[in-house]
Amino acid sequence: MMALWAFGFIGKCESCYFDDVVDLEVYEAFLVVGAFLLIVSAAGLYNRDAFLDFRAFSQRFVLASQMVLLPTVVVVGVLKSAADLPFGWYIGILTLAVLLFFSVIFALRVLLFWSGNFDLLKRRVVILGQGPLADAVSSFVSKEGASHLRCVGRLAQGRASGGNNTISLGNIVARARPFARPAPYARMAESLHAEEIVVATNDRRGLPVDELLRCRLQGIQVTDYLSFWEREAGQIDVDQVGAGWLAFAEGFRMSIWRRAAKRVVDIAVSIVFTVLFFPVLAIAALAIKLDSRGSIFFSQERVGLDGRVFKVLKLRSMREDAEKDGVPRWAVQGDDRITRVGRFIRTTRIDELPQILNVLKGDMSFIGPRPERPFFVDQIRKEIPFYDLRHRVRPGITGWAQVNYSYGASMEDAKKKLAYDLYYVKNNDSLLDAAILVQTVRVVLFGHGSR
């Protein structure tokens, strides 16, 4: 709103000295502010880590301010310089507007970091269970990235040992503030002012379902481990998920209308991107040809929608004889098969631009799980359950795993990326696609996960 005031109100207020300095219509002011928000989002100012880590926020804040100031001055200032007032006035008022915009963002973020230390604003969580799952939830809640949560109690089935704050509630052990006498779950949760109970146990036999129902009726949310992990970590724990949970969980919206709408968007964006990025492709193609011997493009078999194999098109970033022995290999950090130009186009993701043609053909979408080679798919599906679920949607040029995890070069990496891919398949919608598209800009700017 401060930016709208700076661009719109100043330009229209007849009593203001700067009446004619920046004469923007209301819709122009909204467009400028919209562009501001898009740029700062692309720079990662609204990512989870930027909300929780002030250092990450500060680095991206500086980058975003530079990305906003120069285009604003050049585009808006130059276009309005036809007025009689000196161009210097335009520079001054536009700089003021940008400074106001970023001052508000910085002040609000400092307030957010400061208020995050207050327990009153944190979600109070009780963990029910013992073993690896409960330990994983406890570790997640206590780490820096989950400062919006606070564990106020830890319950375990059976009697546990140790700790001055350990008390017994029949067959329940709670690490929380002491009670005058044993109390049921509902009374315990109410006494701790708990807002949520996370059931983190593999063995649900003997769970006091009636007590958990009483908690829900008192307004305390009861969440199972997998749902909690999906919501907070943005991924699905592939080691713990089962076919039953996947079958009954919400999500997996695969309607024909959703597919059709996404296809229309893919075609429209592909046409626009082909025109916009043709000069970039031409320059990259020339650089590849001058840098090393071999073809400019190369195609490779990948597994796509419903397991169908197709040929993906990319700019060549490795030597022509990168796999002369015929054995497929993942790229690793500092891979000596990558050429000098190849390292740059892989970091900036320019090597993926030819896949716009794959999108036009219908083999791929802009947003979706990255397609893998059949050789690796055959290996991974033997080791990791539910891997083929990622083939229920069209593969993408970028995806949820790409903006959250680095390049995968091992079976363990494949499992971790599948956790994000399954989250996308389960929760795919237009808003998630938009978030991925914006965050992809951040990935390109910072070279996140490239090899």
N, C-alpha and C positions, 0 to 999 in steps of 0.2 A: 504493500500500500504506500510505503514511503516513496518507492520508485514511481508509482503512478502519480503521486502528488507532485514529484519533481518534474516529471515529463508532461503531465496533463494540466494540473492546476496552475502551475507557474505560467504555462503557455497561454492559458485562457483567461486568467484573472486580469481584467482591464485596469485595475488600480495598481497593478504590480509594475515596478520599474522595468522588469525584464519581459514585458508583455510579448514582444516580438522576437525575443532571442531564440526560443525553441517553440515554434508553433506546431504542435502535434495535435492531431485529432485524437479523440478518446480511443478509437479503435487502434490507432497507431501506438498509443501509450500502452494499451493492453498487449499488443504484439511485441513491443520492446520488452516489457516485463516478462511475457511468456518466454521470449528468447533467453532472457537472463536466467529464469528458473531452469530451463532446459540445459543451459551451459553448466550451471553450478551442480545440477543433478548428474550430468555426464562426467563432471570432474570428481564425483564421488562424495560430495558434501552431505548427502542424505543417506549414505550407506550406514549399515549398523556399526562398523568399526569406527567411522568418523564421528558417530554420536557418542561412542564410549572411549575413544582414545584421542585426547586433545592434540597430541603430536601429529597424528594422521590428519586430523581436521585442519590444523595449522598449515601443513604442507599443501593440502588441496585448496585451502582458502586462498593462499597466495597465487596458486596456479589459476584458479577460477577467476580471481579479480583481474589478472592479466588478460585472460581469454575474453572477458567482458569489456574491459575498458577500451582496448584498441579498436575492436569492431564497431563499438558504439560511436566512438569519436569519428571514425572514418566513414561509416555508412550514414549515420544520422546527421553528423556535423557537416559533411561535405554536401549531402543532398539539400540541406537547408541553407547553404552558404550563398545562395542566390539573393538572399535578403541584403538590405543596404548596411546592416550593422557589421562591424568588424568580425572576421572569422574567430578572433581570439575570444570573443564573448561566447561563441558556441562551444569552444573547447572548455571554457570555464564552467558553464552551466551543465554541460554533459558530465564533466568530471565530478561536479557536485552531486548530480543525480546518482552516479555510480557509487560515490563514496557513501551517500545516504543509504543506498541499497545494501551495501556490504557492511556498513556500520550496524544496521538493524540485524543482519544475519549473525554478525560476530557477537553482538550484545546478547541476542537470544540464546546462542550456543553456549556462551559463558554462563548465562543464567541456568541453562540446562545442566551443564557439568556441575555447577555449584549445588543445585537442588538435588542432583543425583545422590548426594551424600546423606540425604535425609531418609531415614527408614520409613517415615510416614508415607512417602511416595512410592515405595517399593511393594511389589506383589509378594505377599507372605505365603510361603509354600511349606507344606508338610510332606515329607517323603515316606511312603509306606513300602517297606520291603528291605531285604538284605541281600548281599551278594553283588555281582558285577553291575547289574542294572541300576540298583540303588546307588552304588558308588559312582557310576557314570553321571547320574542326575545330580548327585551331591557335588561332584567335581565341576559340572557345568554351571550350577547355580553359584558356586563360590568363585568362579573365575572372573576376570575383569570384564569379559565380553557379555556378562549377564548381570550387570549392576542394577538392572531394574527388578531383579528377583532377590528374595531373602529367605533362606531356609530357617524356619522357626521351630522345626521339630523333625525328628527322625524316628520312625517306628519300624519295628522288626517283628516278624512272626517268630515266636519262641523267645526264650530268655537270653539276653546278651550280657556281656560282662564289661566291667570297667567303667571308669568315668564318674566323677563326683556328681554330674548332672544326670546320671542314668537312673531312671525310676521304672518300676514295674507296674503295668496296668493289666493284671491277670497274666495272659500270655503275650502281652504287648510290652515292648520296651521303647520308651520315648526319651530322646535327648532334647530336653527343653527345660523350661523353668519348672520347679517342683510343684506338685499338687499336695493338698492337705490329705487326700485319700484317693484310692484308685477311682478312675472315672472312665466312662465309655468314650468312644471316638468322638461323638458329637459334642460332648461336654469338653473334651480335651481341645478339639479344634476351635470351639467357641472361646475357651479360655485363652488360647494362643492368638486369637483374632486372625486365624488362618483364612485365606481366601481360596486356597486350592490344595487338594490332596493328590499327589502323584503316586499312583500305584505302580511301583517298579519292582515286580517280582515275576519270575518264570513259573513258579508254582502257586496257583491261585486257590488250591484246595485249602479250606479252612479260613478263607477271607471272610470277615464279618460283613456280609453283603447288606444285611439289615441296617447295621450301623452306618455304612457308607451311604445308603439311601437316606437315612435321617440327616446326614451331613448335606446332601443335595437339597433336601427339603428345607434346610436352614439357610440355603443360599451359598453353600460352600461348593465350589466346583470340584468334581472328582474326575481325574484324567488318567488314562492308562499311559504307560511308558512310551509306546510308539507314537501316540498322538501328541504327547508333550514334546518328544524329540523332533517330530515333524514340524510342529509349530515354532519351536524356539531355534532349532538348528537349521531349518530350511532344507532338510534332507530326511530320507527314510533309512533307518538302520537295517541294512540288508542281512546282517547276521541274526537279527531277532524276528524279522517280519515273516509271517506265514501266509499261506494261501487264504486261510479263513479271514484274517484281518484285512487283507487286500480286497477280498470279495465283499465284505460288509462295510468297509470304511467309505466315507463320503468322498466324492471326487470321480475321476475317470470319466469326465464328460466328453464323450466322443460322438456327439450328435452330428447328423449330416449337415445341419445349418452351420455349426461351428467350423466344420471342415471346409464347407463351401465359402464362407466368409473369409477364412484365412487364405484360401487359394486365390480369391479375388484380390486381396491385399498383396499377396506375394507377386502376382503378375503385374499389378500397377507399380509397386515399388521397384521391381526388377527393371521395368522399362525406364523409370526415372533414373535409377542408379547406373544403368548402362550408358545413358547420355552423360551423366555427371562425372563418372569415373573413367570414361574412355581416354582422356588425356593422361591420367595416372597410369592406366594399363599400357598405353603406348610408350611412355617414358620407361616404365619398369621393364617392358619387353626389350627395348633397346639396350638398357643397362645389363640385362641378363645375357644378351647376345655378345656384348663387348667384354663381359667379365669371364665367361667360360665357354668352352665348346659344347655343342649340343643343342637340342630343341628348346624353344622358349616355353612351350606348354608341355605338360605331361598328364596322362590320364591313368587312373588307378581304380581297380575294382573295390567297391564298398557295398556294405549291406544296408539296404534302405527299408522303406515301408513294407511291413508284412514279410520281412526277410528276403525281399527281392534284391538281386545283385544288379548294380548299375555302375557306370563309369563316371567317376568324379573328375572334374577338370580343375587343374591348378597351374599356377606359374611355377616353373622349375626352380627350386631353391637348393638342390643338391647337385653333386657331380653326376654326369650322365651314367657313370658306372657305379652308382651308390649301392646297388644290390646285384653286383655282377655274379655273385655266387648263387643267386636265385632264392636266397633265404630272407623272408621279410623280417625286418627289425624295427623296433621303436626308435625314434630319435631320442638321444640322451643329451644332457647338459654338456655344451662344448663339443658337440658332434663334429668330427673333422670332415665328414662328408658334405657339410653345408658350405656353400660358396660365400664369398664376401657380400655380394649383392643379396644372396639368399638369406643371410643372417638378418639383413635389414628388412626385407620384405616379409620374413616370418615374424619379426618383432612387431611390425606395424600391421600385420595381417593382410598386406597387399596381395600375398600369394593366394589368398582365398577368393579374390574378386572374380576370377573366371567362373566360379561356382554360381554366379548370377544366372548363367546360361542353364545350369542344372535346375535352378529354381523355375525358370521359364518353362523348361521341359516337363516339370512336375516330379522330377526325381527327388527334389529337396524343397525345403521351406527356408525362409530366412531365420526363423527361430525353431530350435528343436535340438535333440541330442546329436552330437557329432557322429557321423557315420564311421564305422570301423571296418577294417579290411577283413574279408572272409576268413583268412588264415588265423587272425587273432580271435575272431568271433567264435570259431570252432573250439579254440582253447579255453576262452573265458566262460562260455556257457557250460562247460564241464565242471568248472571250479566254483562258479558263482550262481546261486539260484535266482530265478526270475530275470535273468539278463535279457531274455528275448522280449520282455515287456516294453523295453525301450524302442522296439521296432513296431510298436502299435501306432506311432505317430511318424510323420515324415521327418527324416533327419534334417538338421539345420546348419547354416553357415556359422551361427553362434548359438549358444544355449546356456541354460542355468548352470551347468557344470563348468562351462568355460569362464563365466564371470565370478565363480566362487572357488575354483580349484585350479591349480597349475597343470601344466601339460602332463599327461599320464604316460609312463614308460615302464610299467610293471603290472603284475597281476593285482597287487595291493592298490596301486593307483586306479586300476580299472574298477575295483570294488568301491573305492571312495567316490569316484565319478558317477558310478551307477546309483549311489545314494542320492545324488542330486538329480540325475536323470529320472529316476522313479518319482521324485518329488514333482518334477515338471510334468511328467505324464499324468500323474494323479491330479494335479492342480492347474493344468494348463487352461488359461483364459487370456483374454485380450489385455488385461491389466498386467499380468505377469509377463506377457510378451513385450509390452511397452517398457517395463522395468528392465528386462534383459537387454533390450535394444539401447536404452540410455546407458546402462552400465558397461555395455560393450565399448562405448566411446572411452570410458575410463580405462578399460583393459588395454585398448590400443595406445592411449596416451602414456601409460605407465609401463607398457610392455609386459603386463602381468601374464605369467605362465608360458611365455614363448621360449622355444628352444630351436 
